[in-house]
């Protein structure tokens, strides 16, 4: 295991390693935030607002005098877990529908593809805004909205991958044996498209992090008392003119997470230097 | 088909193809309008109930429902809504109590101005980055540009905006951090107040554009005619400007039209952070106040513009490719 991990890292390009580093870092923060955060999420720790870094508060205090480091760790937890959940959900739904459409073909494929083409021709942020306006933005709804917004993109890619596969002999043989749709999808097609699918899930994750933090920044995403990284940027925006760490830190956190993931995915591409 | 068309003018074969694309774009826009209406008009439940609140009696709600036409079938409501949007009069805003068309025509020029300048700036920047990257292919400059554009693709708009404000208006005091639009402002003043929003928006759009430009130019540089020109002793800058770029222009313009469609997503954030009175910040307000008529109109304008961009990209790809043309 260790040696496999070692050779995996060795095979990555320099920018890929940087990406891997950032992604691992934020994943660990997200998982262990409740243990390692020095203060609880809503705790008022100091009377000074927007204080700079100090030994007590490594990243200073925010607009209400709360510890920025603790809020950043909790914020990263919401951002990463929500986006990861939504990305997995989007890819699961998108790929299932794509396999169903590709294997069944005929009018099922026709109708599903038409619906997805329609959804894909709406800019994702606009679609998400319309959904938020209609349904609101509780954590569960945000998860569902983010997933729904990125199902069509995954559907299109998964369907294209599946269409190439089902023309091949082993799928034809399985059909001739009389296997059902689920068997062909699960045992014959899916295992052969798992790598590009995982890469696509990584990209969806990046998009969803950007979408959710964008929504939260606009005040339409994660609502208090919860806060993700986008909410942290929003609530401290008044500190911008003072150059407060409270606004810079979460903005940089989002960027390192998404840029890191993007660099890692690019390095893992078959055409890349991996 | 190519053979029979040979007696006609060369552009003739394109017409049915382009008409087909325009038709399918219109059909998509029609379907998009159905999606927008279903999500925002049918699913959220009863607008009458929401306006009157919990304390309303069932009779009051019934009366308002009838006045608002909510008691009629969904189909009728959808087609009336569609006709009103196409006619350019989507009714009254719930919140501002003004015609939606008036509110939008107030804001639209501001967004067009911002988007137009951003488009020019980002096209020039992307062309430069793309060409420089392609002619230094594999070199240090190319690798650096590759990592930079790859990172910019995934950078949230508000980080660029935040750092821009911090650097240029807080530390250096060069630029204002809020873009007030003044009708009588000179071009210089306007550009100064728009500099930060334009910079933030450009950084969002430019990365994808530059990457695709690089790919298109690099692809042309591999062609035999480039080698031939070099052997003939044509200066390299001349080869790039007069031979490679004209040949790569199809895919480049296609990439640019597609990338410019990212402007809308970016504009949502950038207009809000700089308090810019444009269409995108209007739409954000409409979501916050659940002003459905206003929201629907904004959404349709954004979707329509997006589809137009994609259509333009498609048509340019057709026009630029002789194999699709004949």
Interface residues (C-beta under 8 A of the other chain):
Chain A: X15 X114 X117 X118 X119 X121 X122 X123 X124 X125 X126 X129 X130 X131 X132 X133 X134 X135 X206 X210 X213 X214 X217 X218 X219 X220 X230 X233 X237 X240 X241 X242 X243 X247 X248 X251 X252 X254 X255 X258 X259 X261 X262 X263 X266
Chain B: X28 X31 X32 X35 X36 X39 X40 X43 X44 X147 X150 X151 X153 X154 X155 X156 X157 X158 X159 X162 X163 X165 X166 X169 X170 X171 X177 X261 X264 X265 X268 X269 X272 X273 X283 X284 X286 X287 X288 X290 X292 X295 X299 X302 X303 X306 X307 X310
